[in-house]
Amino acid sequence: MKLSNLFLAATLALSLAPSVNAEPVGVDSLLNLVEQGQARDDKAFKARLNEFNQSRAQQGKMLADAKAERTRLENLSATKEGQFRDQETKIADAQERLTNRMGSLKELFGVLQQVAGDTKAVFEGSVVSSELPGREAFLTDLIQTAGSTSKLPSIEELEKLWFEMQREATYSGRISKYNAEVVLPSGETVARPVVRIGGFNAVSGGKYLNWDLETGRLVELDKQPGSRYTDPAAELEAATGSAMTGFWIDPSRGQLLKIMGQSPELGDRVDQGGVVGYIIIVLGAIGIALAIWRMIVLNLEAMRIRAQMNNESANENNALGRVMAVFNANNKADTETLELHLGEAIAAEIPRLTRAIGWIKIISVVAPLLGLLGTVTGMIDVFETMSLFGTGDPKLMAGGISQALVTTVLGLVAAIPCVFLHTLTNNRSRELMMILEERATGILARQSEQTQSSAKAA
């Protein structure tokens, strides 16, 4: 150890010598430096040795104290273990005595727990909870108490359960009006007057509400049923006293209303037809408008012709008057020439009487064909969807087929009235043409008789 200290001191002296003094260090000086370093090391070693000897006694005392503490804790643990075994035995004996004393009450509390759970489910799904909020908390505590092994339900809790069940039955037979929070389709929650009809429905502002189980609030239906159902709701809200009014109730407590809201209305059905459907509707409207226009024109013409039939002087505001004017202008001609002139006059009146009737017939034929075209293209889309997504979702297929068949329905709806209107207008125009032909034939017969009479007289 001394040799190592000597070597360390020498090395230290060599490393420090150039920085302390730039002059070279002699051997004697180096020897002095080594002796001084050895003295310092011996002094530090002795100081550390004294400190270690002093702390060894203290550490021995600490070790003895730790051993004593361990012994004390071991004794305490053994005591506690004995107490724990004694307490376990006492608890088992007390539990056995409790079970023996409860007897059939344990089964009764099991039934009570089941009844409370069923009642809680009824309350959560009942629209009456919008008028009587917070009833479920009591039932939750009662269920926990009935299922506990250390606590028994009290008579007051049993009576309160009976009271809540009876109150639910009583309120289910009432029509109540109260203020409650209503969630609008926009997501906004507002306080509104609500009319509740038993346990079936609730309405506010003439609109049906649905009881949401998750949020425990009344939610206004996004899509209301038709006015046939909402008008009685508004009348019910406005009724006062003992006034009687009709009202539509949903026995499924909102499920039927949701289904009715999902059912497409007439506008939705028309939208399903797409471009082809709108074209069919336009053609049908044009056909009906043409038929109405032609019926008005033909009826007015028939009135003027009937007036002309009772008047011998020709009035050119009607077809018969114009035919008679042709006769008056050619009454000196022979029968064959007069027949040609009358035939020409009748032929000139036919386009006026049959104008636009052919278009009605064309529309009645084209509309079903367009409907069939829309159905075929729709079915093509359905099969393309099936090839992409498969046949696992019947609703997807049913929706596509329903949409495809809408165009056929629209085509038939447009064609059926057009067929009737075309037949009606065509028959009306034929009646007028028959009147012209009959009158022309009569004129020719009289002219022929007059000619034959003149020839015999001559």
C-alpha positions as CSV (number, residue, x, y, z in Angstrom):
1,M,0.0,0.0,0.0
2,K,2.9,2.3,0.8
3,L,4.5,1.6,-2.6
4,S,1.3,2.5,-4.3
5,N,1.0,5.7,-2.3
6,L,4.5,6.5,-3.2
7,F,3.9,6.0,-6.8
8,L,0.7,8.1,-6.7
9,A,2.5,10.9,-4.9
10,A,5.3,10.8,-7.4
11,T,2.9,10.9,-10.3
12,L,1.0,13.8,-8.7
13,A,4.1,15.7,-8.2
14,L,5.2,15.2,-11.8
15,S,1.8,16.3,-13.1
16,L,1.6,19.4,-10.9
17,A,5.2,20.5,-11.1
18,P,5.1,22.2,-14.5
19,S,2.0,24.2,-13.6
20,V,3.3,25.4,-10.3
21,N,6.8,26.3,-11.2
22,A,8.2,26.4,-14.6
23,E,11.8,25.5,-13.2
24,P,12.8,21.8,-13.1
25,V,12.2,19.9,-9.8
26,G,15.1,18.2,-8.1
27,V,15.2,14.7,-6.6
28,D,15.3,16.1,-3.0
29,S,12.3,18.2,-3.7
30,L,10.5,15.3,-5.1
31,L,11.3,13.2,-2.1
32,N,9.9,15.9,0.2
33,L,6.7,16.0,-1.8
34,V,6.3,12.3,-1.5
35,E,6.8,12.4,2.3
36,Q,4.2,15.1,2.6
37,G,1.6,13.2,0.5
38,Q,2.2,10.0,2.6
39,A,1.6,12.0,5.8
40,R,-1.6,13.4,4.5
41,D,-2.9,10.0,3.4
42,D,-2.0,8.4,6.8
43,K,-3.9,11.1,8.6
44,A,-7.0,10.7,6.4
45,F,-6.9,6.9,6.7
46,K,-6.8,7.1,10.5
47,A,-9.7,9.6,10.5
48,R,-11.9,7.3,8.5
49,L,-10.9,4.3,10.6
50,N,-11.9,6.1,13.8
51,E,-15.2,7.2,12.2
52,F,-15.9,3.6,11.2
53,N,-15.2,2.2,14.7
54,Q,-17.5,4.8,16.3
55,S,-20.4,4.0,13.8
56,R,-20.0,0.3,14.3
57,A,-21.3,0.5,17.8
58,Q,-24.3,2.6,16.6
59,Q,-25.1,0.2,13.8
60,G,-25.0,-2.7,16.3
61,K,-27.6,-0.9,18.5
62,M,-29.8,-0.3,15.4
63,L,-29.6,-3.9,14.5
64,A,-30.6,-4.9,18.0
65,D,-33.5,-2.5,17.9
66,A,-34.7,-3.9,14.5
67,K,-34.6,-7.4,15.8
68,A,-36.6,-6.4,18.8
69,E,-39.2,-4.7,16.6
70,R,-39.4,-7.8,14.4
71,T,-40.1,-10.0,17.4
72,R,-42.8,-7.6,18.7
73,L,-44.5,-7.5,15.3
74,E,-44.4,-11.3,15.0
75,N,-46.0,-11.6,18.4
76,L,-48.7,-9.0,17.4
77,S,-49.3,-10.8,14.1
78,A,-49.8,-14.1,15.9
79,T,-52.3,-12.4,18.2
80,K,-54.2,-10.8,15.3
81,E,-54.4,-14.1,13.5
82,G,-55.9,-15.7,16.5
83,Q,-58.4,-12.9,16.8
84,F,-59.2,-13.2,13.1
85,R,-59.9,-16.9,13.5
86,D,-62.1,-16.2,16.4
87,Q,-64.0,-13.5,14.5
88,E,-64.5,-15.8,11.5
89,T,-66.0,-18.4,13.8
90,K,-68.3,-15.9,15.3
91,I,-69.4,-14.5,11.9
92,A,-70.1,-18.0,10.6
93,D,-72.2,-18.7,13.7
94,A,-74.0,-15.4,13.4
95,Q,-74.6,-16.0,9.7
96,E,-76.1,-19.4,10.5
97,R,-78.3,-18.0,13.2
98,L,-79.4,-15.2,10.7
99,T,-80.3,-17.8,8.0
100,N,-82.2,-19.9,10.5
101,R,-84.1,-16.9,11.8
102,M,-84.9,-15.5,8.3
103,G,-86.3,-18.7,7.1
104,S,-88.8,-18.0,4.3
105,L,-88.0,-14.3,4.5
106,K,-85.0,-14.9,2.4
107,E,-87.1,-16.3,-0.4
108,L,-89.5,-13.4,0.1
109,F,-86.6,-10.9,-0.3
110,G,-85.6,-12.7,-3.5
111,V,-89.1,-12.2,-4.9
112,L,-89.0,-8.6,-3.7
113,Q,-85.7,-8.0,-5.6
114,Q,-87.2,-9.5,-8.7
115,V,-90.4,-7.4,-8.5
116,A,-88.4,-4.3,-7.9
117,G,-86.3,-5.0,-10.9
118,D,-89.3,-5.6,-13.1
119,T,-91.0,-2.4,-11.8
120,K,-87.8,-0.4,-12.5
121,A,-87.8,-1.6,-16.1
122,V,-91.5,-0.6,-16.4
123,F,-90.8,2.8,-15.0
124,E,-87.8,3.4,-17.3
125,G,-90.0,2.6,-20.3
126,S,-93.1,4.4,-19.2
127,V,-94.0,7.9,-20.5
128,V,-95.4,8.6,-17.0
129,S,-91.8,9.1,-15.9
130,S,-91.7,12.4,-17.7
131,E,-94.3,13.6,-15.2
132,L,-92.8,11.7,-12.2
133,P,-89.0,11.8,-12.6
134,G,-86.5,10.2,-10.2
135,R,-88.6,7.1,-9.3
136,E,-85.9,4.7,-10.5
137,A,-83.3,5.8,-7.8
138,F,-85.5,4.5,-5.0
139,L,-85.9,1.2,-6.8
140,T,-82.2,0.9,-7.3
141,D,-81.5,1.3,-3.6
142,L,-84.3,-1.2,-2.8
143,I,-82.8,-3.8,-5.1
144,Q,-79.4,-3.4,-3.5
145,T,-80.9,-3.7,0.0
146,A,-83.0,-6.8,-0.9
147,G,-79.9,-8.5,-2.4
148,S,-77.7,-7.6,0.6
149,T,-76.8,-10.2,3.3
150,S,-76.2,-7.6,6.0
151,K,-79.2,-5.3,5.6
152,L,-82.9,-5.9,5.4
153,P,-85.6,-3.8,3.7
154,S,-87.8,-1.9,6.0
155,I,-91.6,-1.8,6.2
156,E,-91.5,1.8,4.9
157,E,-89.6,0.7,1.8
158,L,-92.0,-2.1,1.1
159,E,-94.9,0.3,1.4
160,K,-93.2,2.8,-0.8
161,L,-92.8,0.1,-3.5
162,W,-96.5,-0.7,-3.2
163,F,-97.3,3.0,-3.5
164,E,-95.2,3.5,-6.6
165,M,-96.7,0.5,-8.4
166,Q,-100.2,1.8,-7.5
167,R,-99.3,5.3,-8.6
168,E,-98.0,4.0,-12.0
169,A,-101.3,2.2,-12.5
170,T,-103.3,5.2,-11.5
171,Y,-101.4,7.7,-13.7
172,S,-101.6,5.3,-16.7
173,G,-105.3,5.9,-16.7
174,R,-105.2,9.6,-16.7
175,I,-104.9,12.4,-19.2
176,S,-102.4,14.9,-17.6
177,K,-101.1,18.3,-18.7
178,Y,-97.8,19.4,-17.2
179,N,-94.5,21.1,-18.2
180,A,-91.6,19.0,-19.2
181,E,-88.4,19.3,-21.1
182,V,-88.7,18.3,-24.8
183,V,-85.8,17.6,-27.2
184,L,-86.5,19.2,-30.6
185,P,-85.3,17.6,-33.9
186,S,-82.6,20.3,-34.0
187,G,-81.2,19.0,-30.7
188,E,-82.3,22.0,-28.6
189,T,-84.0,21.2,-25.3
190,V,-86.9,23.5,-24.3
191,A,-89.6,23.4,-21.6
192,R,-93.1,23.0,-23.0
193,P,-96.6,22.2,-21.9
194,V,-97.1,18.5,-22.5
195,V,-100.3,16.5,-22.6
196,R,-99.9,12.8,-21.7
197,I,-102.6,10.3,-22.7
198,G,-102.3,7.5,-20.1
199,G,-99.1,5.4,-20.7
200,F,-99.5,5.5,-24.5
201,N,-98.5,8.8,-26.0
202,A,-97.5,12.4,-25.2
203,V,-98.1,15.4,-27.5
204,S,-96.9,19.0,-27.4
205,G,-97.7,21.8,-29.9
206,G,-99.8,19.4,-31.9
207,K,-96.9,17.0,-32.5
208,Y,-96.3,13.6,-31.1
209,L,-93.5,13.0,-28.6
210,N,-91.5,9.8,-28.0
211,W,-90.1,8.7,-24.6
212,D,-86.4,8.1,-25.0
213,L,-85.1,5.3,-22.6
214,E,-81.4,6.3,-22.9
215,T,-81.8,10.0,-22.1
216,G,-85.0,9.8,-20.0
217,R,-86.5,12.7,-22.0
218,L,-89.4,13.4,-24.3
219,V,-88.2,13.7,-27.9
220,E,-90.2,15.2,-30.7
221,L,-90.5,12.9,-33.7
222,D,-88.4,14.0,-36.6
223,K,-91.2,13.0,-39.0
224,Q,-94.7,13.4,-37.8
225,P,-97.7,11.4,-39.2
226,G,-100.2,13.0,-41.5
227,S,-102.6,15.8,-40.5
228,R,-105.2,13.1,-40.0
229,Y,-103.4,12.2,-36.8
230,T,-101.8,15.5,-35.7
231,D,-105.0,17.6,-36.0
232,P,-106.8,15.6,-33.2
233,A,-103.6,16.1,-31.1
234,A,-103.9,19.9,-31.4
235,E,-107.7,19.7,-30.6
236,L,-106.9,17.6,-27.5
237,E,-104.4,20.2,-26.2
238,A,-106.9,23.0,-26.8
239,A,-109.7,21.1,-25.0
240,T,-110.8,22.4,-21.6
241,G,-112.9,21.0,-18.8
242,S,-114.8,17.8,-19.6
243,A,-115.0,18.4,-23.4
244,M,-114.9,15.3,-25.5
245,T,-112.5,15.0,-28.4
246,G,-111.2,12.2,-30.5
247,F,-107.5,11.1,-30.5
248,W,-105.3,8.5,-32.1
249,I,-103.3,6.5,-29.6
250,D,-100.4,4.2,-30.3
251,P,-100.8,1.0,-28.3
252,S,-97.2,0.1,-28.9
253,R,-96.1,3.3,-27.1
254,G,-94.3,4.9,-30.0
255,Q,-93.2,2.0,-32.2
256,L,-96.0,2.4,-34.7
257,L,-95.4,6.2,-34.9
258,K,-91.7,5.5,-35.7
259,I,-92.7,3.1,-38.4
260,M,-95.2,5.5,-39.8
261,G,-92.5,8.2,-39.8
262,Q,-90.2,5.9,-41.8
263,S,-92.9,5.1,-44.4
264,P,-92.3,7.3,-47.5
265,E,-95.0,9.8,-48.3
266,L,-96.3,10.7,-51.8
267,G,-93.5,13.2,-52.4
268,D,-90.9,10.6,-51.4
269,R,-92.4,8.1,-53.7
270,V,-92.3,10.5,-56.6
271,D,-88.7,11.3,-55.8
272,Q,-87.9,7.6,-56.0
273,G,-89.0,7.6,-59.6
274,G,-86.1,9.9,-60.6
275,V,-86.0,11.7,-63.9
276,V,-88.2,9.2,-65.7
277,G,-90.9,9.6,-63.0
278,Y,-90.9,13.4,-63.4
279,I,-91.2,13.0,-67.2
280,I,-94.2,10.7,-66.8
281,I,-95.8,13.2,-64.4
282,V,-95.3,16.1,-66.9
283,L,-96.7,14.0,-69.8
284,G,-99.7,13.0,-67.7
285,A,-100.4,16.6,-66.7
286,I,-100.1,17.7,-70.3
287,G,-102.5,14.9,-71.4
288,I,-105.1,15.8,-68.8
289,A,-104.8,19.5,-69.6
290,L,-105.3,18.8,-73.3
291,A,-108.3,16.7,-72.6
292,I,-109.9,19.3,-70.4
293,W,-109.2,22.0,-73.0
294,R,-110.7,19.9,-75.8
295,M,-113.8,19.0,-73.7
296,I,-114.4,22.7,-73.0
297,V,-114.0,23.5,-76.7
298,L,-116.2,20.7,-77.9
299,N,-118.9,21.4,-75.4
300,L,-119.0,25.0,-76.4
301,E,-119.1,23.9,-80.1
302,A,-121.9,21.5,-79.3
303,M,-123.9,24.3,-77.7
304,R,-123.5,26.5,-80.8
305,I,-124.4,23.7,-83.1
306,R,-127.6,23.0,-81.2
307,A,-128.5,26.7,-81.5
308,Q,-127.7,26.5,-85.2
309,M,-130.0,23.5,-85.6
310,N,-132.9,25.6,-84.5
311,N,-132.1,28.5,-86.8
312,E,-132.4,28.4,-90.6
313,S,-129.9,31.3,-91.2
314,A,-126.3,30.2,-91.3
315,N,-124.1,31.5,-88.5
316,E,-120.4,30.9,-89.2
317,N,-119.4,30.8,-85.5
318,N,-119.9,27.1,-85.5
319,A,-119.2,24.1,-87.8
320,L,-122.8,23.5,-88.8
321,G,-123.3,27.1,-89.7
322,R,-120.2,27.1,-91.9
323,V,-121.5,23.9,-93.7
324,M,-124.8,25.6,-94.2
325,A,-123.1,28.7,-95.6
326,V,-121.3,26.5,-98.1
327,F,-124.7,25.1,-99.1
328,N,-126.2,28.6,-99.5
329,A,-123.3,29.6,-101.7
330,N,-123.8,26.6,-104.0
331,N,-127.5,25.9,-103.8
332,K,-127.9,26.4,-107.6
333,A,-125.4,23.7,-108.4
334,D,-126.4,20.2,-109.2
335,T,-126.6,17.5,-106.6
336,E,-123.2,15.9,-107.3
337,T,-121.4,19.2,-107.2
338,L,-123.2,20.2,-104.0
339,E,-122.2,16.9,-102.5
340,L,-118.6,17.6,-103.3
341,H,-118.8,21.1,-101.8
342,L,-120.5,19.8,-98.6
343,G,-118.0,17.0,-98.3
344,E,-115.2,19.5,-98.6
345,A,-116.7,21.7,-95.9
346,I,-117.1,18.8,-93.5
347,A,-113.6,17.7,-94.2
348,A,-112.4,21.2,-93.3
349,E,-114.2,21.0,-90.0
350,I,-112.8,17.6,-88.9
351,P,-109.3,18.9,-88.0
352,R,-110.9,21.6,-85.8
353,L,-113.0,19.0,-84.0
354,T,-110.2,16.4,-83.6
355,R,-107.4,18.8,-82.8
356,A,-104.9,17.5,-80.0
357,I,-107.0,14.4,-79.4
358,G,-104.4,12.2,-81.0
359,W,-101.7,13.6,-78.6
360,I,-103.8,12.4,-75.6
361,K,-103.8,8.9,-77.1
362,I,-100.1,9.1,-77.7
363,I,-99.5,10.1,-74.1
364,S,-101.7,7.2,-72.8
365,V,-99.5,4.8,-74.8
366,V,-96.1,6.4,-74.1
367,A,-96.5,6.8,-70.3
368,P,-96.6,3.1,-69.5
369,L,-93.7,2.5,-71.8
370,L,-91.7,5.1,-69.9
371,G,-92.7,3.5,-66.7
372,L,-91.4,0.1,-68.0
373,L,-88.2,1.8,-69.1
374,G,-87.7,3.2,-65.6
375,T,-88.4,-0.2,-64.0
376,V,-85.9,-1.9,-66.3
377,T,-83.1,0.6,-65.5
378,G,-84.0,0.4,-61.8
379,M,-83.7,-3.4,-61.8
380,I,-80.3,-3.0,-63.6
381,D,-79.2,-0.8,-60.7
382,V,-80.5,-3.4,-58.2
383,F,-78.5,-6.2,-59.8
384,E,-75.4,-4.0,-59.9
385,T,-75.9,-3.4,-56.2
386,M,-76.3,-7.1,-55.5
387,S,-73.1,-7.8,-57.4
388,L,-71.2,-5.3,-55.3
389,F,-72.7,-5.9,-51.8
390,G,-74.2,-9.4,-52.1
391,T,-77.6,-10.6,-51.1
392,G,-77.0,-10.5,-47.3
393,D,-79.3,-7.5,-46.8
394,P,-82.8,-8.0,-48.0
395,K,-83.8,-4.4,-47.1
396,L,-81.3,-3.2,-49.7
397,M,-82.8,-5.3,-52.4
398,A,-86.4,-4.6,-51.4
399,G,-85.7,-0.8,-51.4
400,G,-84.1,-0.9,-54.8
401,I,-87.0,-3.0,-56.3
402,S,-89.6,-0.7,-54.7
403,Q,-87.8,2.3,-56.2
404,A,-87.7,0.6,-59.6
405,L,-91.4,-0.2,-59.6
406,V,-92.4,3.4,-58.8
407,T,-92.0,4.4,-62.4
408,T,-94.4,1.7,-63.5
409,V,-96.9,2.9,-61.0
410,L,-96.5,6.5,-62.2
411,G,-96.8,5.4,-65.9
412,L,-100.1,3.6,-65.1
413,V,-101.4,6.5,-63.1
414,A,-100.7,8.8,-66.0
415,A,-102.0,6.4,-68.7
416,I,-105.3,5.3,-67.1
417,P,-107.0,8.8,-66.9
418,C,-105.5,9.7,-70.3
419,V,-107.2,6.6,-71.9
420,F,-110.6,7.6,-70.4
421,L,-110.2,11.2,-71.4
422,H,-109.1,10.3,-74.9
423,T,-112.2,8.1,-75.3
424,L,-114.4,10.8,-73.9
425,T,-113.1,13.6,-76.2
426,N,-112.9,11.3,-79.2
427,N,-116.5,10.2,-78.8
428,R,-117.6,13.8,-78.3
429,S,-115.9,14.9,-81.5
430,R,-117.4,12.0,-83.4
431,E,-120.8,13.0,-82.2
432,L,-120.3,16.5,-83.7
433,M,-119.0,15.1,-86.9
434,M,-122.0,12.7,-87.1
435,I,-124.3,15.8,-86.7
436,L,-122.5,17.5,-89.6
437,E,-122.8,14.5,-91.8
438,E,-126.5,13.9,-91.0
439,R,-127.3,17.6,-91.7
440,A,-125.3,17.5,-94.9
441,T,-127.1,14.3,-96.0
442,G,-130.5,15.9,-95.2
443,I,-129.5,19.0,-97.2
444,L,-128.6,16.9,-100.2
445,A,-131.8,14.9,-99.9
446,R,-133.9,18.0,-99.9
447,Q,-131.9,19.5,-102.8
448,S,-132.4,16.3,-104.8
449,E,-136.1,16.2,-104.1
450,Q,-136.5,19.8,-105.2
451,T,-134.5,19.1,-108.4
452,Q,-136.6,16.1,-109.2
453,S,-139.9,18.1,-108.6
454,S,-138.7,20.9,-110.9
455,A,-137.8,18.3,-113.6
456,K,-141.3,16.7,-113.4
457,A,-143.0,20.1,-113.4
458,A,-141.1,21.1,-116.6
